[in-house]
Amino acid sequence: MQDVVIIGAGPAGLFAAHELATKSKLSVLVIDMGREIDKRTCPAAETGKCIKCQPCHIMCGVGGAGGMSSGTLNLRHDIGGDLSQLTGSVSKAHGLVKNVDAIFLEHGAPKEVYGSEAEATEELTRRAAAAGVRFIPILQRHIGSEYLPDIINSFKRKLEKQGVKFILNSKVERIGKGEIIVKGKRIRTKYVLAAPGRVGADWFAEQARDLGVKLTHGPIDVGVRVEVPAVVYEPVVRVNRDPKFHIRTKTFDDFVRTFCSNAAGFVMEERYDDCVGVNGQSLRAKKSQNTNFALLVHIELTQPVTDTTAYGRSIAYLATTIGGGRPLLQRVGDLRAGRRSTWQRIDRGHVMPTLRGVTPGDISMALPGRIVTDLLEALERLDKVAPGVASDSTLLYAPEVKYYAMKTEVDEKMETGVPNLFVAGDGAGLSRGIVTAAATGLLAARGILQKASGK
Ligand SMILES: Cc1cc2nc3c(=O)[nH]c(=O)nc-3n(C[C@H](O)[C@H](O)[C@H](O)COP(=O)(O)OP(=O)(O)OC[C@H]3O[C@@H](n4cnc5c(N)ncnc54)[C@H](O)[C@@H]3O)c2cc1C
């Protein structure tokens, strides 16, 4: 009989294990369907084309979804979720971010913090405000994909020394009351902490429904990946590697934001079961002349329909149909002029696409009119912050859709309505980033410790 079984070795699971192992003698077992960090490799990182490995090495394994990324730690409690809503206090939320950061530093994260240059940040904030754009100053620690595996390995070694056990390459098939089923085998446990991440969100939602845990639909973000010459965005990424701009659009008063910037990076295709999408990445060994970032409109359906995810899927499906199974690519100038892009027009422009497995076309045939209006208005405003962003040659790839897990109803200890079933991280809809996921792992572990001590 185990004391605690943690499902998922992503940031939420690992940080929960750390808290439990450091502050108690409870036996802790972490199970993940992926591999050790050193054994994770992604063909798409080299070729830009996803071949759908099972399980996906980008998303699964020790370190979780961010394990193979460049590992940018956003040191703010309200980026990637809002920890103050979970803790009920901004100061407690700050404290959690500090705890997470300290553990990353202990395992070798670089000391340097970006975004701490007050003068440059102030100037960018002022320039953005003058354009009606909110720049969110964030202190960021950038680990770098070359160092992240060492940090994750060091963290795992410490956990093992503290007595935490790991079972890898093993999918948890079912969560029962006081037990879990792995590869047909039953493991009895007092507490279950489910931290399955985005990749395990649908599976977890199924388990939760069977167990009677309450779930609510979350919002989605829909838009495009913007690609500009690196020099155009350089003054902005110099201040903040992944600058977050928030914009309220004029016509619809919708919320649009920038997200996931990749300086000198590449646009890549993402392939789901029945549709395609786009994302961006920076590679260690290869640099491009362009910078890409996501420009996304926030959508949350309220009534009578609440399943925003189904709405997002139908948009992605329509875009896939128009693109003949490939992402769509359009120049901003063509979108403004109401005509489709062609390879001749794109090749005449100043920005050469880093992803060529696309269909030049018309994004306004794929995304709802409201979203297209929002995106064009947001680009015009961003152009005042980084001149050139809304130039005719700027490239837009569609669709980029960010789905989030259904939100699990929890109390302040991260315990669900099912006694002794705790949750943490992206898979439970509680976070959307490394630091916030790790912080919810700490919260869930503290919840378990409190319960185990009879308080
Ligand atoms: C390419 C990429 C780059 C990113 N870059 C950044 C970044 O720079 N900064 C940032 O803040 N965020 C980034 N993110 C997001 C970040 O990685 C996630 O928000 C974070 O990892 C979530 O942590 P988690 O522990 O909740 O879940 P995850 O990290 O997703 O981990 C969940 C783990 O659970 C395992 N699992 C799921 N279901 C089961 C099951 N049934 N049985 C066994 N194991 C299971 C999975 O294999 C996985 O390892 C990135 C994400 C991606 C995909």
The ligand as an ORCA input file, in Angstrom:
! r2SCAN-3c Opt
* xyz 0 1
  C       6.709     22.787    -26.690
  C       6.285     23.404    -25.384
  C       7.041     24.457    -24.869
  C       6.655     25.063    -23.666
  N       7.432     26.073    -23.180
  C       7.084     26.642    -21.999
  C       7.898     27.647    -21.421
  O       8.953     28.019    -21.955
  N       7.488     28.215    -20.251
  C       6.329     27.825    -19.611
  O       6.007     28.365    -18.545
  N       5.555     26.860    -20.133
  C       5.895     26.257    -21.297
  N       5.120     25.264    -21.815
  C       3.941     24.830    -21.043
  C       4.406     23.963    -19.873
  O       5.268     22.972    -20.337
  C       3.224     23.347    -19.157
  O       2.358     24.384    -18.756
  C       3.658     22.539    -17.939
  O       4.610     21.567    -18.280
  C       2.470     21.870    -17.269
  O       2.914     21.084    -16.232
  P       2.070     19.832    -15.685
  O       2.938     19.186    -14.680
  O       0.728     20.289    -15.296
  O       1.850     18.882    -16.915
  P       2.859     18.280    -17.985
  O       4.139     19.004    -17.968
  O       2.098     18.202    -19.231
  O       3.156     16.813    -17.447
  C       2.170     15.844    -17.383
  C       2.817     14.480    -17.415
  O       1.804     13.517    -17.140
  C       2.031     12.365    -17.921
  N       0.744     11.665    -18.058
  C      -0.409     12.148    -18.555
  N      -1.382     11.231    -18.471
  C      -0.825     10.135    -17.922
  C      -1.318      8.847    -17.592
  N      -2.591      8.492    -17.793
  N      -0.458      7.950    -17.048
  C       0.848      8.281    -16.834
  N       1.368      9.483    -17.130
  C       0.533     10.403    -17.654
  C       2.577     12.894    -19.224
  O       3.373     11.910    -19.845
  C       3.403     14.103    -18.767
  O       4.767     13.795    -18.616
  C       5.489     24.630    -22.997
  C       4.732     23.573    -23.507
  C       5.128     22.958    -24.694
  C       4.312     21.825    -25.236
*
